[in-house]
Amino acid sequence: MPSIAELLGADAALLKYESKTVSRAKLHLPGPDFVDRVFSQTDRSPVVMRNFQSILNHGRLAGTGFVSILPVDQGIEHSAGASFAPNAEYFDPENIVKLAIEGGCNAVASTLGVLAAVSRKYAHRIPFLVKFNHNEMLTYPNVHKQSYFGSIRQCYEMGAMAVGATIYFGNDSSRDEIAYVSDMFEEAHSYGMVTVLWCYTRNAAFKVKGADGKSTDYHASADLTGQANHMGATIKADIIKQKLPTNNGGYAALNTGGSAYGKWDKRVYTDLCGSDENGKGGHPIDLCRYQILNNYMGRVPLINSGGESKGATDVHEAVVTAVVNKRAGGMGLISGRKAFQKPMKDGVALLHAVQDVYLDKSVTVA
């Protein structure tokens, strides 16, 4: 494999950036002793701690405190045909699990049905993370609302070490989702399972038209996703999955033209993100660090998503995301479409390229 700097290409400057916002010394950083040093201070049971440690001890990143997870829930979230048309072998759940194993992942995340279909063969070979809710895309017109697709007991009985859920924060259904996911996370902890929350924002109003008539999408802004993370940590997610920030200034944009939304402080942008007072600018590592600050300064680890597959640029983009996450203070990457929407050997190579970032001790926290 080429070096990380070679894979980064024009983005190699990410390796030398030093943050001037919140010091890394104030963060609870990932490491081989994370469960003993940080997680053991929580109210989680010894069984939850054991399962968390088991996930950290699996795959190519075993013993580092970082994670690489393969998520394939797109069969529901994006429809099976659209998701698996690029590589039809992944209609078979076994190939999803095989990719995670061959790719050296810490865990495989998928739907109740996918993992149940092969649980007796594989639940003892790689940690299962069962996603129990989804936004199905067959309802017409499409809606943004999570639906139950399984119970916590079913996840436990198939041998899962962790469960996952999504909440669409900012959506008109978010308060119901917060309530039932909170209840299900409590039940999951009672069974000893680790809880992982996809903390996504979803509201048409988060696409804001500026004075120039152009629309800016703030669904992945550092300030809005950071607040989503903070609410996720509040309902006792053990790990938070979030999209890498693509901009900042969501609150500022939503408080223009006489409208009022939420509560915000300009120091979020200036002091905490390195942006200007309206949230413009800010280094990608600082924007990601702001997400981690909202995760109780890293007591709840952050994993960023790998995003959609774009073909030839996938490895470069995945490595960039991994470097930003690691240098910000994150725990790892959860990358699906970039890995499974291509031949298995290429998917394995991409997963290994991501993992190499976390294995490389010269890639330090900024």
Summary of the structure (lengths in Angstrom):
residues: 366
radius of gyration: 19.4
end to end distance: 24.5
largest distance: 58.8
contacts: 1295
relative contact order: 0.16
helix: 45%
strand: 15%
